[in-house]
Amino acid sequence: MDLPFTEPFKIKMVENIYKSTKDQRDKWIREASFNLFNLRSEQVFIDLITDSGTGAMSDKQWSAMMLGDESYAGASSYYKLKEAIKEITGFNYFLPTHQGRAAENVLFSAIVKEGDIVPGNSHFDTTKGHIEFRKARAVDCTVGIASDTTAWDPFKGNVDLEKLEDVLKKYPAEKISCILITITNNSAGGQPVSMENLRGARKLADKYGTRLFLDSARFAENAWFIKKREPGYSDKGILEIAGEMFSYSDGMTMSSKKDAIVNMGGFIGFRDEELFHKATTYNIMFEGFITYGGMSGRDMNALAQGLYEGIDLSYLESRIGQVAYLGRKMKEYGIPVLEPFGGHAIFIDAKKFLPEIPKEEFPGQTLAVEIYIEGGVRSVEIGALMADRDPVTRENRYPELEMIRLALPRRVFTNNHMDYVAAVVRNVFERRDNIKKGFRILREAPILRHFTVGLERV
Ligand SMILES: Cc1ncc(COP(=O)(O)O)c(C=O)c1O
């Protein structure tokens, strides 16, 4: 018999989580204005709202923290992190930031101006927020197949290179801040981008005289998919694949809270020294001095270690394997999940799950609330609430995909927890015909509204 694949670690410390009753949860979610971000963590049993900053650090990362150098300038922790970034990404220049959106803020301060265009695959919400805040526009050129939740394609996160070229042709080079490709493509379901696609985007960047940046929060998971799915890569290591991915870009933004398995942190990598110097000024203004940015020395040490743990093949097998385990269970129960399963999360097609709820009543949020009430599982809506209003018309934007995301923290839950989550969703699925009404908005922020929106039942 083939031996089953198991986690390449054992558990050294545990944290209790608390079950509650349906009545308690019903009361709590009302008090939270039906916004799952407003719940206290003790009111949640299995928290799958995000895989960001929620991972479990290793004994090596915790011990690296004790060796953190907290010098304001020139800390050894900075140099340790610089070496790890250089080895894994190839970038000679980097700036530490406190998280991914801070990296976006600093980089975009240096390269995005009013009226600019930033084409790419689906931009993450904070990324789009930072672009639109500067009165520039993010143009989504993701491949069309990404919006078909059941079509099987190995690289559904790809950029449609023809669409991208149309955009590059349409605008003068000085209006294109950069091409920005998110690996993996979170908003399209944690779907990977192929090496061939990155190579193609590089060619277009060269042809039209613009830069290519990678939003690299889940670069290691993307490299794993390339190894598994793209011809010619099965014998290559994750380090080598990651190195090739980054070689096609001019730089990267990183939310280290994902694939580098730390609770806080981020950075920007640059190939070009001049751009690095330009961005440095903004980093000092918004984040901190060059050699710590928004991070303490101990956090930089944990990050340097985490970057290596995040590209470990057996870790990636078990991490992406657990996501697929949850996906298979849900599929077995007939739940409409997005396929192929993503790297960090399972996405449920809310339009198919709750076809009677009109898009104006936010079927994704309705489903997320029902799943919480059923079993204390917290997910997040990836749909019309998250999409915000059109910055010009102020009309609601209704994206083609209305989904909820159950994101798995790294090294945190067991497959027993996954069985529980699948059973909770199954129970809601079995009573879906009784869910007839969604939500209307009571109050909302002008941008990134889903974090703070207040809702009431229709
Ligand atoms: C693809 C992507 N880019 C950027 C970010 C922003 O990173 P952070 O939450 O660290 O600010 C996220 C966070 O979830 C993300 O998924």
The ligand as an ORCA input file, in Angstrom:
! r2SCAN-3c Opt
* xyz 0 1
  C      -2.883     38.990     -3.560
  C      -2.800     39.922     -2.396
  N      -2.127     41.082     -2.522
  C      -2.008     41.941     -1.505
  C      -2.582     41.678     -0.285
  C      -2.454     42.695      0.823
  O      -1.604     42.220      1.801
  P      -1.732     42.651      3.344
  O      -3.006     42.061      3.861
  O      -0.523     42.075      3.977
  O      -1.760     44.128      3.400
  C      -3.299     40.499     -0.116
  C      -3.919     40.211      1.199
  O      -4.742     39.349      1.372
  C      -3.410     39.593     -1.203
  O      -4.079     38.440     -1.098
*
